[in-house]
Amino acid sequence: MKKNFFCYLIILFIFNILFLPAKSDTKFQIGKDVFLNKAVCSTCHALTDAGSNAQIGPNLNEIKPDKMRVMNAVINGIGVMPAYEDQLTTEEIEAVSHYVSISAVN
């Protein structure tokens, strides 16, 4: 009886992995939209996931900033980058920081 139950659990687990859709990361999608459309970060920054290869600001793929570093830059500005604290909501700042920190690749 235990063996049948164990087999049933394995089959159910495999079915869930293969056939049920993965949940969307809403914060990631909002952040990507902010990056591309609202703050238009793609004008200055290269980021593969966004399809951006601009070379005005740092290449985010190369520096791979963590979320707190991105949030600090977005809120306060850095170098020639303006501060976005008054232009983006707290949710948008959190989302774009989440997006950049996850999507930065080699």
C-alpha positions as CSV (number, residue, x, y, z in Angstrom):
1,M,0.0,0.0,0.0
2,K,2.8,2.5,0.8
3,K,4.6,1.6,-2.4
4,N,1.5,2.5,-4.5
5,F,0.9,5.7,-2.6
6,F,4.6,6.7,-3.1
7,C,4.3,5.9,-6.9
8,Y,1.1,8.0,-7.1
9,L,2.9,11.0,-5.4
10,I,5.8,10.7,-7.9
11,I,3.5,10.7,-10.9
12,L,1.5,13.6,-9.5
13,F,4.7,15.6,-8.9
14,I,6.0,14.9,-12.4
15,F,2.6,15.8,-13.9
16,N,2.6,19.2,-12.0
17,I,6.1,20.0,-13.2
18,L,5.5,19.2,-16.9
19,F,1.9,20.3,-17.5
20,L,0.9,23.1,-15.1
21,P,1.9,26.6,-16.2
22,A,4.5,28.5,-14.2
23,K,3.3,31.5,-12.3
24,S,4.3,34.8,-13.8
25,D,6.6,37.1,-11.9
26,T,4.4,40.3,-11.9
27,K,7.1,42.4,-10.3
28,F,9.6,41.4,-13.0
29,Q,7.1,42.3,-15.8
30,I,6.3,45.7,-14.2
31,G,10.1,46.3,-13.8
32,K,10.7,45.5,-17.4
33,D,7.9,47.9,-18.5
34,V,9.5,50.6,-16.4
35,F,12.9,49.9,-17.8
36,L,11.7,50.0,-21.4
37,N,8.8,52.5,-21.4
38,K,8.4,54.7,-18.3
39,A,11.9,55.5,-17.2
40,V,13.3,54.5,-20.6
41,C,16.5,53.1,-19.0
42,S,17.2,51.3,-22.2
43,T,18.2,54.6,-23.8
44,C,21.4,54.6,-21.8
45,H,22.0,51.1,-20.4
46,A,22.8,47.8,-22.1
47,L,20.7,44.9,-20.8
48,T,20.3,41.8,-22.9
49,D,16.8,40.8,-21.6
50,A,15.5,44.2,-22.6
51,G,17.1,44.0,-26.0
52,S,19.1,47.2,-25.2
53,N,22.7,47.7,-26.2
54,A,23.1,51.4,-25.4
55,Q,26.5,52.6,-24.3
56,I,25.9,55.9,-22.5
57,G,25.6,54.5,-19.0
58,P,27.2,51.3,-17.5
59,N,26.5,48.0,-19.2
60,L,24.2,46.3,-16.6
61,N,25.1,42.9,-18.0
62,E,28.7,43.5,-17.0
63,I,28.4,45.1,-13.6
64,K,25.5,42.8,-12.5
65,P,24.2,45.2,-9.8
66,D,22.3,43.8,-6.9
67,K,18.8,45.1,-6.1
68,M,19.9,47.6,-3.5
69,R,22.5,49.1,-5.8
70,V,19.9,49.6,-8.5
71,M,17.4,51.1,-6.0
72,N,20.0,53.5,-4.7
73,A,20.9,54.7,-8.3
74,V,17.2,55.0,-9.3
75,I,16.2,56.9,-6.2
76,N,19.2,59.2,-5.9
77,G,20.7,59.3,-9.4
78,I,24.4,58.7,-10.0
79,G,26.8,60.6,-12.2
80,V,24.8,62.0,-15.2
81,M,21.9,59.7,-14.4
82,P,19.0,61.7,-12.9
83,A,17.1,60.7,-9.7
84,Y,13.8,59.1,-10.4
85,E,12.4,59.3,-6.9
86,D,9.8,62.0,-7.9
87,Q,9.0,60.4,-11.2
88,L,8.4,56.7,-10.3
89,T,6.3,55.2,-7.5
90,T,7.8,53.1,-4.8
91,E,6.4,50.0,-6.5
92,E,7.9,51.0,-9.8
93,I,11.3,51.6,-8.2
94,E,11.2,48.3,-6.4
95,A,10.1,46.5,-9.6
96,V,12.7,48.0,-11.9
97,S,15.4,47.2,-9.3
98,H,14.1,43.6,-9.1
99,Y,14.0,43.3,-12.9
100,V,17.6,44.6,-13.4
101,S,19.1,42.6,-10.6
102,I,17.6,39.4,-11.9
103,S,18.0,39.9,-15.7
104,A,21.6,41.1,-15.8
105,V,23.6,38.4,-17.5
106,N,27.1,37.9,-18.9
